Amino acid sequence: MSAAPSETPSGCAPRTAYVLDRNDRIAAVTADWDSFALRNGGPGACAAHVVGAPLAQAISGDPVRMFMTAILMRVRASGEAESVPYRCDSDTLRRWYVMTLTPLTDGAVRVEHALEREEPGGATVRIRPAARGARGRRRCSICCRLESDAGWVDPFDAGRDGDFRVIHTVCGDCREAPMRAWRARHGPAAPPA
Ligand SMILES: [Zn+2]
């Protein structure tokens, strides 16, 4: 993908990184960062970032902010890096990313987002945020699924075009996944608080 600042809906960069200071402010970004204008959709990869700005400003939805805060707290307390798989789809592509959070000195954390693979979704699915106070489908910012009567569904699975107004949240599966991964590494003990 070109690094042109994108007005395109597929504006997630293949690889980006930034460093958060101990107060979760963006302290530094990769050298090519300025050429990106990342769009909303992921837990951080897909939002515009500005050095000095709080990370929270770049994340849509309280549940998504809480999701990131929990991981950041654990990474700092444990001193261990964590990787979080997520989706950052465009209108026509399913795209799988991994976000890796690595603790540095003085409470800083390096956050890297890397594209692992992508494939055509087989339809055009437009996702736009619902207007403030308006109704919208809940959409998980981590797996890109939409909540429906049948549970959480991948909008490409329907095989037809769609246009959705959404409210950003984190589904139960994605909320629990980082702790499941922690237990897989460490057993049932809780991580350091
Ligand atoms: Zn999810």
Residues whose N, C-alpha, C, O or C-beta is under 5 A from the ligand:
A	BS01	ZN	C140 I142 C143 C171 C174
